[in-house]
Amino acid sequence: MYSWSDANALCVSLGGKLYTPTSGQEAMDLSVEHGSVWTELTDFDENGIWTDFDGQPSYPDFWCTGEPFPATDLCAYIRSTGCLANRPCYISTTTLCVDL
């Protein structure tokens, strides 16, 4: 388990990026197998605007109820319940990397 920054650095060093599901079902399947998992999404550049590895805005439709929480410099993760949430990036969370 890694902070988001360490997880991201690990994936990049392996030639990849943090995994991000593209649907609620994919997120649910992921959470069943791995529990809570970091995604590549952050709002580092602008509060409330979630961007991916390439800096492109992302608008997932499977946020948990009440998420994303309106605070600055947060990182998105898949909760063990299978929906997307955000939390401070220093919290240790499971990491999955994918090839670029």
N, C-alpha and C positions, 0 to 999 in steps of 0.2 A: 504494500500500500504506500502511496506517495502523495505529496502535495500536488496540486495541479501543475505548478512550474516544474517540479522534478519529473512528474509523469510525462509532460510534454517534451522535456529535454531527453528523456529516455527514448521516447518514440522517434524523435528526430535523429538521435544518434544511431538508431536501428534502420534509418532510411524511411521512416513512415510518419504517421501522425496519430493522434488520439482518435479512437473510434467514435462515430456519432451515428446513431440509428436514424433512418429516414421515415419511420412510421411508428405509430403507437404500438402496433403489434410486434414490430422488430424490437422496440424498447422493452416490451413485456417479456418476450422470449429471452432477451439478454439478461434481464433482471432475475428471471427464474434460474438461469445457469450461473450467474456471477454475483448477484446481489447488487449493491450500489456501485456504479462505475462512472468515472469521469468521462465527459465528452470534450470535443475540441472547442465548444462554444464559450465565449467570454463576452463581457460588455466593457472591456478595458478601454476601447477607443471613445465610446460615448455611452453614458449610463442609459440602460434600457434598450440599447441596440445590440443585439446578439450577433456576433460575427464568427465565421469559421476560420480554419487554419490559414486560408488564403486572404482573409480580411473581408470576405464577402458577407453581406447581411444574410441572416438566416431567420426564418419565421416558422419554427416547428409548431404543430397544432396539437401536441400531446403534453403540454405543461400540466403539472399537478394543480389541483384547485388552489387558488391563492398565489400561484407562481406565475411569472417570476417575481420574486420579492424585490421591491424597489429600493435598491441600495447600490453603491458604486463598487466597481472592481470586483465583480463576482464571477464565479465559474459555474457552468452548468454540469449537472450530473444526472444519471438515471437513478432514481430511487429504487430500493428493493421492491417497491410496489409496481414498478414499470412505467412510471411517468417521469417527466423532466422537471427538475427543480434547480435552484441555485443555492450556493453556499459560499462562505469565504474560501478562497483558493488554498489556504494553508492547511486545511483539514485533510488528513490522510484518507485516501479513497482508492479502491481497486482501479487498476489501469489496464486497458486493452489497447494495443496498437494495431494499425492496419498499414499495409504498403501504400505508398503514394501511387 
